């Protein structure tokens, strides 16, 4: 029996006897390619290992060791368009020609956005509807329908302050309960949505039609009409058109008011309401629609 060395030598001798010349280049090329693949695989594995180690190191690093976060802007809660249009804003002061003044009216003048396209300003019963285009911190307003009565000097000053800043293009910013609107000429309005900071309250009024037992008509339940609040000493009034869902009267001066209302073809029972600064009074006025017998 041949030992291992003899067996290996015999196999080599047999291989040398084969016509290997045509095949050697391919074999050698394949061998070189295989070696290159092995080296590449080894380098790739090493790189993957290094990347993995770096990733693990990054995950375990504390905040001060991590790269700075992206500086892309993020939205700040309470500063979006919803914050502007979702509140009634009470004028606390305004700046004109470098001078700052505060309203001296019985109740705070208000600015309210029904939606991003419509707004209204109210100053002691005088009001202006605005067509608006609300953008991100930019506001374009056009003066629309207006109702004015004889104005005192304080009322006229606040009324003109709204027009001076809102008309045309302005910028706005909301911080918490504070709103600042700046006009193109540098004048500005300072407002707040905090009703408790204002010298008045608000009243939500609904009109309720009643009928005799067994009687039905389209006028039953909540109805539309007119409502008027008159201060007991007759010194101040407030009111408006009541829709079926009711009306909210803003910035009503604190005190007790006599309430009268009317609906089409009906009679409403007079009542009273007490307004407390910083609070909302809920008031339902009972009415009969003309066919009731109760």
Secondary structure as GFF3:
##gff-version 3
##sequence-region A 1 294
A	DSSP	alpha_helix	4	16	.	.	.	ID=ss1
A	DSSP	alpha_helix	21	60	.	.	.	ID=ss2
A	DSSP	three_ten_helix	63	65	.	.	.	ID=ss3
A	DSSP	alpha_helix	81	85	.	.	.	ID=ss4
A	DSSP	beta_strand	88	96	.	.	.	ID=ss5
A	DSSP	beta_strand	99	101	.	.	.	ID=ss6
A	DSSP	beta_strand	110	115	.	.	.	ID=ss7
A	DSSP	beta_strand	118	123	.	.	.	ID=ss8
A	DSSP	beta_strand	126	135	.	.	.	ID=ss9
A	DSSP	beta_strand	138	147	.	.	.	ID=ss10
A	DSSP	alpha_helix	153	166	.	.	.	ID=ss11
A	DSSP	beta_strand	168	175	.	.	.	ID=ss12
A	DSSP	beta_strand	178	183	.	.	.	ID=ss13
A	DSSP	beta_strand	188	192	.	.	.	ID=ss14
A	DSSP	three_ten_helix	195	197	.	.	.	ID=ss15
A	DSSP	beta_strand	200	210	.	.	.	ID=ss16
A	DSSP	beta_strand	221	223	.	.	.	ID=ss17
A	DSSP	beta_strand	225	231	.	.	.	ID=ss18
A	DSSP	beta_strand	237	242	.	.	.	ID=ss19
A	DSSP	beta_strand	247	253	.	.	.	ID=ss20
A	DSSP	beta_strand	255	262	.	.	.	ID=ss21
A	DSSP	beta_strand	267	268	.	.	.	ID=ss22
A	DSSP	beta_strand	271	275	.	.	.	ID=ss23
A	DSSP	beta_strand	280	288	.	.	.	ID=ss24
###
